[in-house]
Amino acid sequence: MSKILFITPRFLQNASGGAEKLAVDYVNILSESHDVTICTSTAKNYVTWKNEFKPGYYTENSYTIIRFPVKKQRNIEYMNQILNQCLAEGDKVSTKDQLDFLTEQGPFCPELIDYVSQNQSQFDLIILIGYLYYPVVMSIPLLKKPFVIVPTFHDEPPFRLPIYRQTYLNHYNYSFNAPEELQVYESYTKNKAKRYFLIGTFVEDTFQTESTFQKFDSKQLLTIGRIEPAKGYPELFHNFTDWKKIRNRTDVMLKCLGSVFSMDVSKIKDISFSGFVSEEEKISEIQKSYLLLNPSAYESFSISIMESWLQKKPVLVNGKSTVMKGHCIRSQGGLYYSDRVSFQRMLDYLLENEGITKQMGENGRKYVIANFSKEVIKIKLNQMISKLLD
């Protein structure tokens, strides 16, 4: 039995998506046959990094969680101000300014870094989740034990800061979620990744009955996940309301599941906001829906489109996300758009061609079962661990 240390900004056992779900999934799989410890923060909310968990050691299921206090809550406006300043200076940006940004980006847990530095010799392998956050960036230069980075890279502004280059040196071990994430890495670094794995994460199959595809008089379009500007929602809302007005479609509605951050949606008409819902409610809403929309340009995997495909529902995604575009092409399970006009045309096509749209949903389900079932991910993950510990 090997001893494995995870380093991740947040660890939430009930995470429903993102890097948090991936971390939980990997921990649960590996703790079946390894001694697993997680170093993480006491934060639940990634926007503020407010301390909500108690610091210290906790035993959960068959693994150990060590939570470290966040010494500085995040101020998003100030963080963006520093980031813009750093980006404007290019390669001439000072180390101090970049460290100021990284501290504000957070979660600022210096005690976590001290623990990793002083205790890494206890572990056989270290797995770091994400490239963007303080615990990962500050831990990497200290590591003397074998490690693998699950970076969740996407082509976003901070990716270009010099301070992040220490998280993507081409002699490191990486686990990418999709071929397009690997392409982002190689395109920016101008280097071929020498040691990498393609894994992703899994989605539980909750499909039980035949699709409710044509059982409703109105057609519900659905989004799932945090509703915020960085996820492309302002553009989506504009495109959808513009399309609905031009086409005079009173039979099509848009429902958004997830918490709202940094946006005022109180004056938005013809779109319903359900807030955070349970897993059961989420699956029920997917089953009621005609298709799923994902407007984000920055995705390294997208749990939501996998959940939709498992229910045989097609997707329409932002084609600026090369990962989601790649999933759609490989699966033949959905379409993608790049601007207002292509959004409207793709939506028209999907609504007007129900037979083809239904086939897309079925294609998507086959794709997820073949590539992202728990059994498939478990095999890939254990193969990675075996190779890294040889």
N, C-alpha and C positions, 0 to 999 in steps of 0.2 A: 504493500500500500504506500503510494507516494504522498508527500505533503505538498499541497498546492495553495498558493496565496493569490487571491483576487484583489486588485486595487480598482475601485470604482467610485465615482463621485457620490452616487446615491445607491442604496440597496433597499428596494421595496418589494416585499414578498408578494404583494398583490398587484404588481405592475402589469399594465395591460398592453404596453407597447414600448417602442423605442429601445434604446440601449439598456434601459432598466429591465425590461422583460428579457432581453438577451442574457444579461448577467444572471438573473434568477434561473433561467432555463439551464444555462451552463453549470451553475452551482448545483442545481438539483440533479443533473445527470452525473456529474463527476463525483459528487459526494456519495454516490452509490458504491463506488469502488476505491475512493481516495479520501484522505484526510484533508478537508477543505476549510480554509479560513478566509474571511472577507474583511479587508480594511476599507472603511467607508466613512462618510460624514454622519453627523446627527441630523441632517436636513431631510425634510420631505419635499419641500417646495424648491424647484430649481430656479425660480425667478428671483427669490429673495435669499435663499440659503438659510432661512431662519432655523435655529436649533429647536427641533421638536421631539427628537428621540433623546433618551438619556445616554450620555457617554459611558463607555465601558465595554466589558466582555459579556456576550450573550450566546447561549447555545440554542439553536433553532433547528428542529429536525435532526439531521446528522452532521451539521456544520457549525462553525463558530463565527460569530460576527463581532468585530471590534469597531466600535463607533467613536469617532474623534470629533470634538467640538469645532464648530466653525467660528473663527475669531473675528470675522467681518461679514456683515450682511451685504448683499449686492444692491447697488444702485444702478439700474439699467441705463438711465440717461447719462450718468457720469461714465459708466463703462463704455458706452457708445461714443462719447466725446473723446475718451482716451484712444479708442480704437481708430477713429477717423484721423486723429492726429498722427498716430503711428503709421497708418497706411499712407498718409500724405508725404511722410518722410522717406518712404521706400526703404532701401537697404541701409540708408544713413540713420535710421531710427536708433535711438540709444537703447542699451540694455535696460537702463532704469525705467524708461517709458514702457517698454514691453513687460517688464516685471510688474509695473503698476497696473497695466491692463490685465495681466494674468491673475494678480491678486484680486482685482475687482471681478473678473470672470468667475473665480472661485471654483469650488468652495475652498476658502482659505483655511486649510487645516495643517499648520506646521507640525503639530504633534504626530499626525499621520506620517509625514515624511521622516520624522525622527525615528518612529517605530520601524519603518521599512529599512532605514539605514542600519539600525542597530540589530534587527532581528531576521534579516533576510536569509542568513545562514541556516536557519531552522527549516527552510523550505527547499524542495527539489525543483520547483517550477513556479514562476510568477506570471499571472495573466492580467493584463491591463486593459480596461474597457474604456474606449474613447481616446481621442487624441487632443481634445480641445481644453481640458480642464486642469486646474492647478495640481491635484494629486498625481495625475499621470505624468504631466510635463516635468514636474519637480522630482519624481521618483526615478525616471528612466536613467539620468546620468549617474545615479548612485548604485545601479544594479550590477552585481557581480555574479548572480545566479542566472541560469537560463530563463529567458522570458519570451513571451509572445504578446504582441499588441493586437487587439481587436479595435481598429482605429475608428470605424464608422466615418471614413473620409467622405466629404462631398465638397464640391468646388464652391467655397464660400469665402468671404473677405478675410477672416482671421487666418485661414489656411496659408496665406502668403507672408505672414509675419516671420521674420528670421528665427524667432525663439522657438517656433514649432518645428524647425528643421531637425531638431534633435529627436523628434518623434517619428521621422520617416527616413532614416538612413537605410540604404538598400541592403546592408548585411544583417538587419534585424529580421526576426521571425514575425510574420503577419498572418492574421486570419481575416480575410475579406468576406463581406456578405454577398457580393455579387461581382461578376466580371467587370462591370462598369466602375465599381469602386477601385479595382485594381488599375483600370485605365486612367482614372483620375490621378492616382498615385504616380504612375509611370509618365503621364503627360506632363505633370508639374515638375517632377524631379529629374526628368530626362534620363532616367535610369530604369533598367529592367529589374523588377523585384526578383531577388535570388531565392528567397525562402519564404514561401507563402502557402496558405491553404484557402480553399473556397468552401465556406460552411454555411453561414446564415443562421437562422434560428427556426424553430418549429411553431406551428399553429395547431392547437387541438381541434380535431375534427368533431364538430357538433352537429353535422348534417344528419337528420333523422327521417325527414319526410320529403316527398317530391316538392320541387320548387313551387312557390306561390306566384310565379312569374306573371301570370295573366289573370289573377283573381280579383284585381282591384280596378274600380272605375277610374280612379286617378292614378297617376304615375308618380311615385315618390323617388326622388333622387336623394342620396345620403352622403354625408361626410362624417368621418370619425377622427377624433383627435383634438389636440389643443387648437383653439381658434384664436389666432394671433397673426399680426402682419407678416412676420417672418415665414409663416406657413402658406402665404399666398392667398389668404382669405379676402382681403379687400378687392383684389383683382377678380377673384371668382364671383363675389357678390355683384360686382359691377357687370361682369359678363353675363351672369345669369339673369339679372333683372332687365338688362338691355335686351337679351334674347327673348325673354318672356313678353316684353312690351312689343317688340317687333313682330313676333309670331302670333301674338294674342292667344297664348296657350294658358287657358285657365285650368286645364286638367293636369298640369305638371307642378309639383311642389318640391321644395328643397328643405330637408331637415338636417340640422347640424348637431351631432352628438359630441360633447366635450366641453370642458371649461373654457371660458373666454378670458384672454389675457391681453392687456394693453389695447383694447378696442372698445368702442362704444357701439353696441349693436341695437340700442333701444329704438332707433328711428328707422331701422331696416325693415321694409315691408315684404310680404310674400315669402319670407324665410322664417322657419321656426327653429328655436334654440332650446334643446332639451337639457343642456348641462351634462354633468357627468352621470352616467347611468350604469347599472349593474351589468355584468357579463350576460346574464339571461336576457335583459332588456335589449342590449346591443344586438345579440344574435336575432332576437325577434324583429328588430327594426331592419336588419339586413334582409331577413326573409320577406318582409313586407315591401322591400324596395325594388325598383326596376334596375337600378345600377348604382355603383359607388363612384363618387368623385374624390380625387385627391389633388388639390391645387398646389402642393408644395414643390418648389424647385430644388429643394435640398433634402434628399432622402438617400439613406444608405441601404435600405431594405424595403420598408413599408409593410408592417403587420396588417394594416387595414385592408389592403388590396388582397392579401392572402386570405383573410377572414371572409371577404366578399366572395372570392372564387370558391372557397370551400362550400358556400351555400349556392353555388352555380349562378352567381350574379356577375355580370360583366363590369368593367371599370372604364372610366374616362379620366386620364391623368395628365398632369402638366408634363409635356414632353421635354421641358428644360431639365427635368430630373432624368439623367441618362439611365439611372438604375431602374426606375419605374418603366421608362420607355423600353429598356431591354427586357424586362419581365413581360411586357405586353407583346413584344415581337416574338420572344421564345415560346410563350404560351399560346399565342393567338387568342388571348382572353380579354382583349380590350383595345381601346384606341387612345391616342394622345393628341394634344393640341399645343400650339405655340403662341397663339395670340387670340384676340377677340373673335376674329373672323373664323379661324380654324376651330375654336371652341364651339361656335354656333353651328358650323357645318357638321362637325363630328357628332354633336348632340342630336341634330336633326336626323342624321343617318341612323344612329342607334335607336331612336324612337320610332322611326319609320320602317325599320327592318327587324321586326321582332323575331323572326325565325333565325336570322344571322346572329342577332344579339343573344338569343338563348343558347346558340351553339358556342358562342364566345364564353359564356358562363360555364358551360360543360367542359370546354377546353381548359379553362382556368383551374377548375377543380382537379382535373387529371394532372396538371402541371404541379400543383401544390402537393398532391399525394406522392408524386414521383420524386420530388426534390426537397420538400420541407415538412415531411411527417416527422414525428418524434423519433421513430425508429431509424430513419435515414440520418438525422442530425446526430443521434447518439453514436452511430457507427463512425461518422466522419470525425466527431469530436474525440472519441477514444483513439482513433487512428492518429490524429494529430498529437495527442498526449504521448502515445507510444513512441512516435518518431522523435519528438523533442526530448524524451528521456532516455533514448538509446545511448 
